[in-house]
Amino acid sequence: MYSNPLLHKYKYASQIHARTHGSALTQTHAPIHTYIHTYIHTYLLTYIHTYIHTYIHTYIHTYIHTHTYIHTYIHTYIHTYIHTYIHTYIHTYIHTYIHTYIHTYIHTYIHTYIHTYIHTYRHTYIHTDIHTYIHTYIHTYIHTYIHTYIHTDIHTYIHTYIHTYIHTYIHTYIHTYIHTYLHTYIHTYIHIQTRTKFTYCYCLLQDSRSQWFEPY
C-alpha cells in the first residue's frame, strides 16, 4: 500500500504503462483525437461550411444579390404603384377634374352667365376682357401649371427620389451591410470560435498526457 495518494497515482500509472506498453497513451490519446477530429473538423467544418455557405450564399446571393426581392418588390411595387397611381390618379383626376370641371363650369357658367347677362350689358367690353382673361389666364395657367409643373415635378421627384433612394440606398446599404456584417461576423466569429474550441481540446489532450507521463 502507498501512503501518499499522489505517489500511488504515479506508481500505478507507471505500472499500467509498463504493462500495456503504451496502450494507456492510446486509450487517452485516441478519444481526444477522435473527439477533436470528429467534432471540430467534421462537425464544425461541415456544419459551418454547409450551413453558412449554403444558407448565406443561397439566401444572400440568390435572394438579395439576384435582385429577386429588390427588383421584384421595388420595381413591381414602386413602378406599379407610382406609375399606376400617379399617372392614373393625376391624369384621371386632373384631366377629369380640371378639364371637366373647369371647362364645363367655366364655359357653362361664364358663357351662360356672361353671354346672357354681360352680352346684353356690355358686349364689347365683356367680350374683350372676359375672353382675353378667361382664355389667356385659365388656359395658360391650367395647361402651364398642371401639365408643366405636375408632369415635371412628379416625374422629376418620383424618378429622382425613388431611383436615387431605392437604387443607391438599398444597393449600398444591403451590399455594405451584408458584406461587412456577414463576412466580418461569420468569418471572424466562426474562425475564432473554432480556434478556441480546438485550443481547448488540445489543452485537454496535453493535460491528460502530462498526467500519464509525469515522473515519480
Residue pairs with C-beta under 8 A, 6 or more apart in sequence:
2 8
2 11
7 216
10 214
10 215
10 216
11 216
13 24
13 211
13 212
13 214
14 216
16 24
17 24
17 25
17 212
17 213
24 212
25 209
25 212
28 208
28 209
28 212
29 205
29 208
29 209
32 201
32 204
32 205
32 208
33 205
35 201
36 198
36 201
36 202
36 205
39 197
39 201
40 194
40 197
40 198
40 201
44 194
44 197
45 194
48 190
48 194
52 186
52 190
56 182
56 186
60 178
60 182
62 68
63 69
64 70
64 174
64 178
70 166
70 170
70 171
70 174
74 166
74 170
78 162
78 166
82 158
82 162
86 154
86 158
90 150
90 154
94 146
94 150
98 142
98 146
102 138
102 142
106 134
106 138
110 130
110 134
114 126
114 130
118 126
118 130
119 126
119 127
